[in-house]
Each structure stands twice: as structure tokens, then as C-alpha cells.
Amino acid sequence: MNISLPLDEMTIEEKLQIMEALWNDLTQHPDQIPPPDWHGKLLADREAAAARGEETFEDWETARQKIEKEIE
């Protein structure tokens, strides 16, 4: 399938609406979207770093509060 959109003629708002529509559709079927290979490698690297004691973890509430402070 070859889809062509008049991107040069579209506003930023129209492009964002299309992106949102695509994302909403894709998220309806997450089991059909295989994760990229680099996700597995990144997770393995982080797990190994945690096993070596090189990673620290925070509970979600603490992390959320830090993020909220950063974006204020």
C-alpha cells in the first residue's frame, strides 16, 4: 500500500491530528507491534547494571514528584 499525504499543504495542527489518530489506532493492538531489538538489549544492560549495584530505583510516587518539579 502506498499512501501519499499532501504534507506540504497541511498545517502543523492537521499533521498532529493525523499522528494522534495513528497512535490511537496502533495502541488498540499493542500485541501486534513487536518491540525493536534494541529494547531487549537496553533492558538486559540495565538488569546487569542493577545486579552490579550500579543502578538505583525509586518508587513511582517519588519519581512522579521529581518529574512534576522538573516541568513546573
Secondary structure, DSSP 8 states (H G I E B T S, - for coil): ------GGGS-HHHHHHHHHHHHHHHTT-GGGS---HHHHHHHHHHHHHHHTT------HHHHHHHHHHHH-
